[in-house]
Amino acid sequence: MPRSSYISVLRILAIFLVILIHSSSGYLNSYAPNSFDWNYANWINSFSRYAVPLFVTISGALLLQKDENIGPFYHKRLLKIVPPFLFWTVIYLIYYFIRYIDFELVSFPQVVNIVLIRLKSGSNAHLWYLYMLIGLYLAIPFLRKMIRNCSKREVEIFLYLWFAALFFTNGWLNAYLPNLDLVFFSGYIGYLVLGYYLYRYPITNNMWSSLLYFVFCCLITGLGTAVLSFEKREFDPSLYNYLSPNIALSTAFIFIFFQSMKLPERLHPFWEFIDNTSFGIYLCHILLLNYIHPLVPLSTLWKIPVAAVLTLLSSALLTYCLRKLPLGKYVSG
């Protein structure tokens, strides 16, 4: 089975699930444990929250096994993400001010303060991913030299320690654990190493068992979120944390599942198109979703997935059109 094929499928899955999360998350904020809308959104999120970690895992699979000098790597990778990041940061700032700010009621210093606050972690919430990704890219040349000099067993030990660190660095779990300093093994770098390990040492004979374990982890996420929210009498997203053990396991098992599938060498041109525009889709989808979602005249059961599909398609088309403009390929993503 060609590895590039399953990597593409995972990337397509991840970008669709990101949109699905954003299409459904609004229903979670108004906690109503007996309502269909809240429970439906909870289960959608529980089976989708591994989407961003999956992107990072894919990056680890593709980048940690390459042999590149630090200068060319920084130039190549950062050039791909920094211009689109800056472009869409400006676009979302403009969008925010047009949609939410009455300039007759705010002073110039207040405008500057709003801009600075929104730039702290992203002019729109989903752009936090770019802040995290830039940090990971800066670390990859050093991580690559370390990890490629490790044996398979040593990489496994690193992953065990990273998994343990997820408990110690998770807010609601570490209250019951000693204050061990496992910062070196913590964070999204673990997903990079996980991707490298699964790509370098593929586990291809456990397709159905990996799917079973994946479903089990998602059930824990959904049921756990329902229980925690019921106890607090408000929505508790603790188990949605991308750096929680249940999400890490979900990511690993879904990666193994698709890695084990017998996929064709080439995907259908449509799916290749979605794969090739996935970064651009991520960057622009919120802008389109905010207008598409309210216009879908369906019940919640259908509204969430239909809005997600329409947003996926329109975002891919917008990315394609942007790339046709002068300099558009540098900022579209």
C-alpha positions as CSV (number, residue, x, y, z in Angstrom):
1,M,0.0,0.0,0.0
2,P,1.5,3.4,-1.0
3,R,2.1,5.4,2.1
4,S,1.3,8.7,0.4
5,S,-2.2,7.5,-0.2
6,Y,-3.2,6.9,3.4
7,I,-1.5,10.1,4.4
8,S,-3.7,12.0,2.0
9,V,-6.8,10.3,3.3
10,L,-5.8,11.2,6.9
11,R,-5.3,14.8,5.9
12,I,-8.7,14.9,4.1
13,L,-10.3,13.4,7.1
14,A,-8.6,15.8,9.5
15,I,-9.7,18.9,7.6
16,F,-13.3,17.8,7.3
17,L,-13.4,17.0,11.0
18,V,-12.0,20.4,11.9
19,I,-14.9,22.0,10.0
20,L,-17.4,19.5,11.6
21,I,-16.1,20.6,15.1
22,H,-16.6,24.2,14.3
23,S,-20.0,23.5,12.8
24,S,-21.2,21.8,15.9
25,S,-19.4,23.4,18.8
26,G,-21.9,26.3,19.2
27,Y,-24.5,23.9,20.4
28,L,-22.3,22.8,23.4
29,N,-22.1,26.2,25.1
30,S,-25.7,26.2,26.2
31,Y,-25.6,23.1,28.4
32,A,-28.8,21.1,28.2
33,P,-28.1,17.5,29.1
34,N,-31.5,16.2,28.0
35,S,-31.6,18.0,24.6
36,F,-30.8,16.3,21.3
37,D,-28.8,19.2,20.1
38,W,-26.3,19.2,23.0
39,N,-25.8,15.4,23.0
40,Y,-25.6,15.3,19.2
41,A,-22.9,18.0,19.2
42,N,-21.1,16.2,22.1
43,W,-20.8,12.9,20.2
44,I,-19.8,14.7,17.0
45,N,-17.0,16.4,18.9
46,S,-16.0,13.2,20.7
47,F,-15.4,11.4,17.4
48,S,-13.7,14.4,15.9
49,R,-11.4,16.0,18.5
50,Y,-8.3,14.2,17.2
51,A,-8.4,16.2,14.0
52,V,-5.7,18.8,14.9
53,P,-3.4,16.3,16.6
54,L,-3.8,14.2,13.4
55,F,-2.4,17.1,11.4
56,V,0.6,17.3,13.7
57,T,1.1,13.5,13.5
58,I,1.1,13.7,9.7
59,S,3.7,16.4,9.9
60,G,5.9,14.2,12.0
61,A,5.5,11.3,9.7
62,L,6.5,13.4,6.7
63,L,9.2,15.7,8.1
64,L,11.1,13.9,10.8
65,Q,12.4,11.3,8.4
66,K,13.8,13.8,5.9
67,D,17.4,14.8,5.7
68,E,17.6,18.6,5.3
69,N,19.9,21.3,6.6
70,I,18.3,23.8,9.1
71,G,18.6,26.8,6.8
72,P,16.8,25.3,3.7
73,F,14.2,23.7,6.0
74,Y,13.3,27.0,7.7
75,H,13.2,28.8,4.4
76,K,11.0,26.2,2.7
77,R,8.6,25.4,5.5
78,L,8.2,28.9,7.0
79,L,7.8,30.4,3.6
80,K,4.8,28.1,3.1
81,I,3.0,29.1,6.3
82,V,4.1,32.6,7.4
83,P,2.7,34.6,4.3
84,P,-0.7,32.8,4.4
85,F,-0.7,33.3,8.2
86,L,-0.1,37.0,7.9
87,F,-2.6,37.4,5.1
88,W,-5.4,35.6,6.9
89,T,-4.6,37.3,10.2
90,V,-5.3,40.7,8.5
91,I,-8.4,39.3,6.8
92,Y,-9.9,38.0,10.0
93,L,-9.1,41.3,11.8
94,I,-10.9,43.2,9.1
95,Y,-13.8,40.7,9.3
96,Y,-14.0,41.1,13.1
97,F,-14.1,44.9,13.0
98,I,-16.7,44.9,10.2
99,R,-19.0,42.4,11.9
100,Y,-18.6,43.2,15.6
101,I,-17.3,46.7,16.1
102,D,-19.1,50.0,15.9
103,F,-16.4,52.6,15.2
104,E,-18.6,55.4,16.5
105,L,-18.5,53.8,19.9
106,V,-14.8,53.0,20.2
107,S,-11.7,55.2,20.3
108,F,-8.5,54.7,18.4
109,P,-6.6,53.4,21.5
110,Q,-9.4,50.9,22.1
111,V,-9.1,49.7,18.5
112,V,-5.3,49.3,19.0
113,N,-6.0,47.4,22.2
114,I,-8.5,45.1,20.5
115,V,-6.0,44.3,17.7
116,L,-3.2,43.5,20.2
117,I,-5.5,41.3,22.2
118,R,-6.6,39.4,19.1
119,L,-3.0,39.0,17.9
120,K,-2.0,37.4,21.1
121,S,-3.2,33.9,20.0
122,G,-4.8,34.5,16.7
123,S,-7.0,37.1,15.0
124,N,-9.6,34.3,14.9
125,A,-9.7,31.4,17.3
126,H,-8.7,28.7,14.8
127,L,-5.5,30.5,13.9
128,W,-3.9,29.4,17.2
129,Y,-2.9,26.4,15.2
130,L,-0.5,28.5,13.1
131,Y,1.2,29.8,16.3
132,M,1.7,26.3,17.5
133,L,2.8,25.0,14.1
134,I,5.5,27.7,13.7
135,G,6.9,26.7,17.1
136,L,7.0,23.1,16.0
137,Y,8.7,23.9,12.7
138,L,11.4,25.8,14.6
139,A,12.0,22.7,16.7
140,I,11.9,20.0,14.0
141,P,15.5,20.3,12.8
142,F,16.8,19.7,16.3
143,L,14.2,17.0,17.1
144,R,15.0,15.3,13.8
145,K,18.7,14.9,14.7
146,M,17.7,13.5,18.1
147,I,15.0,11.1,17.0
148,R,16.9,9.7,14.0
149,N,19.8,8.7,16.3
150,C,17.4,6.8,18.5
151,S,16.6,3.1,18.2
152,K,13.1,1.9,17.8
153,R,13.0,1.0,21.5
154,E,14.3,4.4,22.5
155,V,11.6,6.1,20.4
156,E,9.0,3.9,22.1
157,I,10.3,4.9,25.5
158,F,10.0,8.6,24.6
159,L,6.4,8.0,23.5
160,Y,5.7,6.2,26.8
161,L,7.1,9.1,28.7
162,W,5.2,11.6,26.6
163,F,2.0,9.7,27.2
164,A,2.7,9.8,31.0
165,A,3.4,13.5,30.7
166,L,-0.1,14.0,29.3
167,F,-1.5,13.0,32.7
168,F,0.9,15.2,34.6
169,T,0.4,18.3,32.5
170,N,-3.4,18.0,32.1
171,G,-5.1,20.5,34.4
172,W,-7.8,18.3,35.9
173,L,-5.7,15.2,36.1
174,N,-2.5,16.5,37.7
175,A,-4.4,17.6,40.8
176,Y,-4.1,14.0,41.9
177,L,-0.5,13.4,40.8
178,P,2.9,14.5,42.2
179,N,4.6,17.6,40.7
180,L,7.1,15.8,38.4
181,D,8.7,18.0,35.8
182,L,8.1,16.2,32.5
183,V,8.0,19.3,30.4
184,F,10.7,17.9,28.0
185,F,8.3,15.1,27.0
186,S,5.2,17.2,26.9
187,G,3.2,19.1,24.3
188,Y,2.6,18.7,20.6
189,I,6.1,17.5,19.9
190,G,4.9,14.1,21.1
191,Y,2.5,14.0,18.1
192,L,5.4,14.7,15.8
193,V,7.3,11.7,17.3
194,L,4.2,9.6,17.2
195,G,3.9,10.3,13.5
196,Y,7.5,9.5,12.8
197,Y,7.3,6.2,14.8
198,L,4.1,5.0,13.0
199,Y,5.5,6.0,9.6
200,R,8.9,4.5,10.3
201,Y,7.6,1.3,11.9
202,P,4.2,0.8,10.4
203,I,1.7,-1.3,12.3
204,T,-0.4,-2.8,9.4
205,N,-1.8,-6.0,10.7
206,N,-4.2,-4.5,13.3
207,M,-6.8,-2.7,11.2
208,W,-10.0,-3.8,12.9
209,S,-8.6,-3.9,16.4
210,S,-7.2,-0.4,16.0
211,L,-10.7,0.7,14.9
212,L,-12.2,-1.0,17.9
213,Y,-9.8,0.8,20.3
214,F,-10.4,4.1,18.5
215,V,-14.2,3.8,19.0
216,F,-13.6,2.9,22.6
217,C,-11.5,6.0,23.2
218,C,-14.1,8.2,21.5
219,L,-16.8,6.7,23.7
220,I,-14.7,7.5,26.8
221,T,-14.5,11.1,25.5
222,G,-18.2,11.4,24.9
223,L,-19.5,9.7,28.0
224,G,-16.8,11.3,30.2
225,T,-17.7,14.8,28.8
226,A,-21.4,14.1,29.6
227,V,-20.7,12.9,33.1
228,L,-18.3,15.8,33.9
229,S,-20.7,18.4,32.5
230,F,-23.6,16.9,34.5
231,E,-21.6,17.1,37.7
232,K,-20.7,20.7,37.0
233,R,-24.1,21.6,35.7
234,E,-22.3,23.3,32.7
235,F,-20.3,22.2,29.7
236,D,-17.0,20.8,30.8
237,P,-14.6,20.3,27.8
238,S,-11.7,18.8,29.8
239,L,-11.7,15.6,27.7
240,Y,-11.7,17.5,24.5
241,N,-8.2,18.8,25.3
242,Y,-5.9,17.9,22.4
243,L,-3.2,17.0,24.9
244,S,-5.4,14.6,26.9
245,P,-4.6,10.9,26.9
246,N,-7.9,9.8,25.3
247,I,-7.3,12.2,22.3
248,A,-3.7,11.0,21.9
249,L,-4.9,7.4,21.8
250,S,-7.7,8.2,19.4
251,T,-5.1,9.9,17.1
252,A,-2.8,6.9,17.2
253,F,-5.5,4.3,16.5
254,I,-7.1,6.2,13.6
255,F,-3.7,6.6,12.0
256,I,-3.0,2.9,12.3
257,F,-6.5,2.0,11.0
258,F,-6.0,4.0,7.7
259,Q,-2.4,2.9,7.5
260,S,-3.6,-0.7,7.5
261,M,-6.2,-0.2,4.8
262,K,-5.6,-1.3,1.2
263,L,-6.0,2.0,-0.6
264,P,-5.3,2.7,-4.3
265,E,-2.0,4.3,-5.4
266,R,-3.8,7.5,-6.5
267,L,-7.0,8.9,-5.1
268,H,-9.8,10.3,-7.2
269,P,-8.9,13.7,-8.6
270,F,-11.6,15.3,-6.4
271,W,-10.0,14.0,-3.3
272,E,-6.6,15.0,-4.5
273,F,-8.0,18.5,-5.0
274,I,-9.3,18.5,-1.4
275,D,-5.9,17.2,-0.1
276,N,-3.9,19.8,-2.0
277,T,-6.1,22.7,-0.8
278,S,-6.4,21.4,2.8
279,F,-4.2,24.1,4.3
280,G,-6.1,26.9,2.5
281,I,-9.4,25.3,3.6
282,Y,-8.3,25.4,7.2
283,L,-7.3,29.1,6.9
284,C,-10.5,30.3,5.3
285,H,-13.3,27.9,6.4
286,I,-14.4,29.9,9.5
287,L,-15.1,32.9,7.3
288,L,-17.4,30.9,5.1
289,L,-18.9,28.7,7.8
290,N,-20.2,31.8,9.7
291,Y,-22.4,32.6,6.7
292,I,-23.2,29.2,5.4
293,H,-24.3,27.6,8.8
294,P,-27.2,30.0,9.5
295,L,-28.5,29.7,5.9
296,V,-28.9,25.9,6.0
297,P,-32.7,25.4,6.6
298,L,-32.5,22.0,8.2
299,S,-32.9,20.4,11.6
300,T,-29.7,20.1,13.7
301,L,-29.4,16.5,12.7
302,W,-28.7,17.5,9.1
303,K,-27.7,21.1,9.5
304,I,-24.3,20.4,11.1
305,P,-23.0,17.9,8.5
306,V,-24.5,19.7,5.5
307,A,-23.0,23.0,6.7
308,A,-19.7,21.2,7.1
309,V,-19.8,19.7,3.6
310,L,-20.8,23.0,2.0
311,T,-18.1,24.8,3.9
312,L,-15.5,22.3,2.8
313,L,-16.4,22.6,-0.9
314,S,-16.7,26.4,-0.9
315,S,-13.4,26.8,1.0
316,A,-11.6,24.5,-1.4
317,L,-13.0,26.6,-4.3
318,L,-12.0,29.8,-2.7
319,T,-8.5,28.5,-2.1
320,Y,-8.3,27.4,-5.8
321,C,-9.5,30.8,-7.0
322,L,-7.1,32.7,-4.7
323,R,-4.2,30.7,-6.2
324,K,-5.2,31.9,-9.7
325,L,-4.6,35.5,-8.7
326,P,-1.2,37.2,-8.9
327,L,0.8,36.3,-5.8
328,G,-2.3,34.3,-4.7
329,K,-0.4,31.1,-4.4
330,Y,1.8,32.6,-1.7
331,V,-1.1,33.7,0.6
332,S,-3.9,31.2,-0.1
333,G,-2.4,28.4,1.9
